[in-house]
Amino acid sequence: MAKVKAKKSFGQHFLVDEAVSERIADTVLGYGADTPLGRLPIVEIGPGTGALTRWLDASGRELVAVELDPEAAAYMRKAYPGVKLIEEDFLKMNLDSVFPGRKIALIGNYPYNISTQIFFRVLEHRNKVALCSGMLQREVAERICAREGSKTYGILSVLLQLWYDCEYLFTVDETVFRPMPKVKSGVLRLLRNGRTELPCSEALLKNVVKTAFGQRRKTMRNSLGGLIGSLQGSTLPQGLDTPALKPFLPLRPEQISPLSFVKLTMILEGKDAEADVLHI
């Protein structure tokens, strides 16, 4: 069977170590075997030459693979004829059409060039994606799982951790890929938590987080000044002198936890951020 040529345009680096492939597949297959999580249908993103598909298919779990590269898709149809293959762009496809009405487990050796976009997509479909694991650049994986106080803590850390329990599992060396990437890779797992809603505007929360980390070396006093001025019909006539804001002003964004960002957003909306509404 003809080999698939790795393409830079798809961010492809094919995993060639079977032991590592099995270990990554096991982040889904070996988790929650005696719980509903262990019976979730699986969606694999970018199967490439089937490094993970081999193990996922052998498990007997329901499986759909999503592949954009026509050459890789042709290979997969011949190598794994029993696996349903969707030739689409994961970032554009209707994810709700895959296993409609059911929650899914998502897995992949995610293309490096779109890994961040993939996880924003997971965030959009958080009520469908109950479990998400896989491999991406170590830097991005560490950032997603980082806690406040860490230099790698950022936008994805805050937004994903509000809805998922994020765990960095292990590091993968460059030498197990063809072609070899220039960076190490990291494997993580995200498990949907029990949170169903936030007590603030999600659009404003996202704006607050992006604004803060867009000036991550500055304190929140600097970041919030312009943001408050841009809010239409601001509920904070005192601006930065609003008493509830004072604890946040000397902090830098990496010092603020995800739930504290929610509290900050509530204050900007004029809501009672001291109410016991942040717990699930």
Buried (B, 14 or more C-beta within 10 A) or exposed (E): EEEBEBEEEBBBBBBEBEEBBBBBBBBBBEBBEEEEBBEBBBBBBBBBBBBBBBBBBEBEBBBBBBBBBEBBBBBBEEBBEEBEBBBBEBEEBEBEEBBEEEBBBBBBBBBBEBBBEBBBBBBEBBEBBBBBBBBBBBBBBBBBBBEBEEEBBBBBBBBBBBBBEBBBBBEBEEEBBEEEBEEBBBBBBBBBBEEEEBBBBBEBBBBBBBBBBEBBEEBBBBBBEEBBEEEEEBEBEEEBEBEBBEEBBEBBBBBBBBBBBBBBBBBBBBBEBEEEBBEE
